[in-house]
Amino acid sequence: MVLKQIIDIIESVAPRRQQEAWDNSGLQVGDVSREIHSVLLAVDVSEAVVAEAIREGCDLILSHHPLLFHGLKHLTGSTPQERCVAEAIRHDIAIYSSHTSMDKALRGVSGRMAEMLGLQDTRILVPSADNQQTGLGVIGTLPQPMLWSGWLKHVQQVFGAGYVRYTDAPKPTISRVALCGGAGAEFIPEAIAAGADTYLSADIKYHDMQAAAGQIMAVDIDHWTSEHFTRDIFAELLQGKVEVRIAQADASPVHVLI
């Protein structure tokens, strides 16, 4: 396949035009007309991931988080981003990222989280102004109410979370669940207004937890952990069309000492 065909497949689910204004989804490095035989899937484009792509002979790195959020002013190898770009160009490896465009897709990050948790009757938590079928976060209902302690264990097991931070549950059981993959603390008020018993996201700060306390059970897991299955979404979209492999070097940069 040529790169343009792969991009069209990804953007049929997560159109780049729906990304947030501050984001930089899309083609980071490469030529849309080049042929792609092997794709490496990752959450983050790190030097280790680029080295793996070189070693495995991959033509494209398809990532969730963009390598570049801001324009580079030089390529001197003084930063990891510069070195990644230089190595990708040197070895003719393209890089494409689908970030908030995939976050906002109905079949995207939060939708997959809801599916993994077994939520029913799901809808977008914060719909886009111009399209109610896209937006950030998801809200839905568990098939059966869970004790709050069981809910926490369910979250940890489903996502393989190394840690789970949480506030007290206002009610003994959890039925209605709101969530947002990645850093979504800003949507806690929307989750409360929608009648959710709990809100699951990542990077929730202390004062956000404090504000949520008594109103909703805020649950926080690692950012990478909340989004690593994005690689599975990419793999499913490209299945049977091109060789894909999940980057073994791709992992959360956050470690927890227990």
C-alpha positions, 0 to 999 in steps of 0.5 A: 500500500502507499502511505496515502491509502493507510492515512485514508483508512485511519482518517475514515474513523478519525478524520484529522479535521476533528482534532483539537486546535492545539494538536498536531495529528497527521503526517509528521515525517514522510511522503504520502506517495511512498510504498509501505510494507510494514507498520510499527504501532506505538503510543509514543514515538521515542528514540527506542521506538525509532530504533526498533523500526529501523531494526525491524525494517518498518516503513511507517511508525503509526503513533497515538501521540504526535512526535512534534507538537511545535515546529522544529527550528533546527535539526542538530540532534540536541533533543530526542525529537530532533534525533527521532526526526533525523533518524526517521529521515535517514532510514526513510521511515514515515511517521503518522500520528492520530491523537485527538482526532482518534480521541474524539472518534466514536470508535476511538480511545474512550469508546474502546475504554468503555467497550473494554469495561463492558459499558452499555448504552454509551454516548459521547460525554462532551459532544463536538459543537458541530457533530454530536457523534464525535467528541471527548469522553464517553458515558455509559452504564455497567451491566450490573451495579458494582461495589466501589471496591469491585469497580476499582479492581475491575479497572485495574485488571482491565487496563493492567494498571500499575496504580489506581488513585481515587477519591471516596465513593459518594454511594456504595455502588457504581452503576453509571460510568463516565471516562476519558482516555488520557488527561481528562480532568477538565471534564469532571463537571460534565460527568457530575452533571450527567449523573455519573457515579464515577469518572475514570481518566488520567493525570488528575491533579490533587485539586481536581480530586479535591473538587470532585470529592463528595460529588463523584468517585474520581479514578485516575490511572497512568496516561499511557495505560489509559491509551495503550490499546490505541495500538490495537485499534490501528492494528484492527483497521489495517488487518489484512492490508499491510504487515503490522507489529506492536512496538516492544519498546513502547511503554509508559515513561512513568514507574511506580515504587510501591 
